[in-house]
Amino acid sequence: MHRARKLEPLPDVNGYFGQYGGQYVPEPLINILNEITTAYLYYKDNHEFQQELRDLQRRYVGRPSPVYYCRNLSKKLGGAQIYLKREDLNHTGAHKINHCLGEAILAKRMGKKKIIAETGAGQHGVALATAAALVGLECDIYMGEVDMEKEHPNVVRMKILGTNVVPVKIGLKTLKEAVDAAFEGYVQDPVNQFYAIGSVVGPHPFPMMVRDFQKIVGEEAKRQFREMTGRLPGCLVACVGGGSNAIGLFTAFLDDIAVRMYGVEPSGVGFKTGDHAATLTLGSPGIIHGFKCYVLQDKQGRPLPVYSIASGLDYPGVGPQHSHLKDIKRVEYETISDAEAIDAFFELSRTEGIIPALESAHAVAYAMKLAPKMESYETILVNLSGRGDKDIDYVAAKYGHKYGVN
């Protein structure tokens, strides 16, 4: 029997998860953020808003996404049985559509003219471009030039959907710089624009709002897993960059203390090289992009350069709720290297016929390490947050020779 423990509802009225979160922004933006908070809290309980969102989730996104038992992979590895929550089967190919639809509908009802955002791997950008087209809003997506080259198929998708893709040419030209540029674009006209933040990061109310739109993942999974097995999963595994797919899965299970939870960060090419994005593993509390969280930072509090093979994971901060869950030891945060993620990418593809996003491959890789250490009656549920269509050209070009692809 799984034990339950009721955790304190978070965030508090000031947008804090323990010591993390808040609104560390210029004074003129406080009123704008408070306006968004008020609107969200109203529509959160508004029947018409929720009915529109539920109908789109079912008829447009294709929810509920299934839970799938990896029979072949589980048998090959030995030990625990591995299951996947198939968010890769959603319209647009990832979990990102869950909160993008919610944010786009909210922006439309608030009378905004344009939605803007950053993107790393391009999954959030594609999802938001899709939602913008659906509800009839203009859309600007800021994307680092390095990620634009790496994730070219998603750039094309966004342009086909009518979105203005803004190349970011500063710094490392990846996700952190895209967030910087998008924020600068937003503050130029916060009255007519809505910043649809792509993860459970940013100033309050965004970590709360994105979590609430994503928690459908865990709510479905909890019900589906019980129907399939008669019990709850023993372990949950999800990759963590900003942390939206992970918090989406974890939220429904937080009070079930017998369910172990693992958030998986990228160790890249190794801690000693500095080419990683293991924020919760090696970071410390700090301020980034308007909120407090664990940050990879130098002695002056400036964010350090970060790296991951997965463009959606190379962020020097992390969601404030993840920071809190680390501190209270409710979730364990582990790391997976580039090499391990690539192995998992090909292993899942060749044993189950499912090509995962490189972000999701980090979670699959950790489940593959975990399963052989467990008993055959134990279970692992992995959030397969996205599909790998966007990554196949990059993977084939860089790693194909090792795996017989070219």
Sequence and secondary structure as in RCSB ss.txt:
>XXXX:A:sequence
MHRARKLEPLPDVNGYFGQYGGQYVPEPLINILNEITTAYLYYKDNHEFQQELRDLQRRYVGRPSPVYYCRNLSK
KLGGAQIYLKREDLNHTGAHKINHCLGEAILAKRMGKKKIIAETGAGQHGVALATAAALVGLECDIYMGEVDMEK
EHPNVVRMKILGTNVVPVKIGLKTLKEAVDAAFEGYVQDPVNQFYAIGSVVGPHPFPMMVRDFQKIVGEEAKRQF
REMTGRLPGCLVACVGGGSNAIGLFTAFLDDIAVRMYGVEPSGVGFKTGDHAATLTLGSPGIIHGFKCYVLQDKQ
GRPLPVYSIASGLDYPGVGPQHSHLKDIKRVEYETISDAEAIDAFFELSRTEGIIPALESAHAVAYAMKLAPKME
SYETILVNLSGRGDKDIDYVAAKYGHKYGVN
>XXXX:A:secstr
   B     SS TTSEETTEE   S HHHHHHHHHHHHHHHHHHT HHHHHHHHHHIIIII  S  EEE HHHHH
HH SSEEEEEEGGGSTTSBTTHHHHHHHHHHHHHTT SEEEEEESSSHHHHHHHHHHHHHT EEEEEEEHHHHHH
THHHHHHHHHTT EEEEE STTSSHHHHHHHHHHHHHT TTTEEE  SSS SSTTHHHHHHHHHTHHHHHHHHHH
HHHHSS  SEEEEE SS HHHHHHHGGGTTBTTSEEEEEEEEETBGGGTB   HHHH EEEEETTEEEEE B TT
S B     SSGGG  S   HHHHHHHHTTSSEEEEEEHHHHHHHHHHHHHHHS  B HHHHHHHHHHHHHGGGS 
TT EEEEEE BBSGGGHHHHHHHHGGGTT  
